[in-house]
Structures are given as structure tokens and as C-alpha cells.
């Protein structure tokens, strides 16, 4: 994740201020994350018999939620 975080540093108002250096190691990190997001155990069928927890968070510009 640090490689991706460093890639996005130096942004202001959604625009990158400095050079955008996309190294091979960064591409490999992104590809690894993509593989993890589409493989088990992240993607499972929803089970209505289990307890459901909804966790939310918000800031001045974004919001998020996790169902677990």
C-alpha cells in the first residue's frame, strides 16, 4: 500500500502537483490488490442466518460503509 500512497502524495484539490512517476513496483502492487479483492475469502455469498453488522464512517468529503 505504501507504493500506492506515495504515488498519490502531493495532491491538492484532486490534482497532482508534481510529477506522476508510475514504477513497475507500483503496477505490481496494484495488480496484487486487484487479485486480492476478487478472490476468496473477500467475496462470499451473503448468509441471512448470521448477525449483520453495518459500520459507517464519514468526513467532509467522503463516506464509507462495511457490512460484516
N, C-alpha and C positions, 0 to 999 in steps of 0.2 A: 504494500500500500504506500510505502514511503516514496517509491518511484513515481507513482501517480500523483501523490500530494505535491511533490517537488515540481512536477510538470505544470501544475496549476498555480503555483505560487507567483506572486507579483501581479495579481489581477486586481482591477478596481472597476467597480460598476459593471461587472461582467465582461470586461475587456482586458486582454493580456497586455501588459505594459512593455515587457522585454521580449527577447527572442523566444520562440517556441521550439525547443530542442527535443525532438522525439527520437530517443535512442532505442536500439534493439532490445535492451533490457526492459524498457518501459513497455514495449509491444508485447514482450513475453509475459510481463506481469498482468497486463490487460487480458491477454488470451487465457491465462491461468484463472483469473477471476471469472471470465465468461464460462469456462468449463465447470468451475465450482458452482455457479449459480444455476446451471441446467442439469446438475447431476444429484443423485441421492446423497445424503438424506434431506437436502433442502426442499426438493419437490416431492410431496407426498399427497395422497388423497386425504381429503378432509374427513374426519371421523366425528359425527354428531354426538356420539355417546360420551366423548371426553369433555372435560371442562374447557371452556373457551376463555382466553384472556386477551383483552384488547389494550395495548399500551400505545399511548399517543404522546407526541411532543410537538412543540411549535415554537417558532421565533418570529421576528419581524418580517422575514422574507420566505420562510419555508415551513412545511409541516410534514409529519411522518406518522406512520402507524404500523404496528406489528400485531398480527393475530397469531397467538400461540396456544 
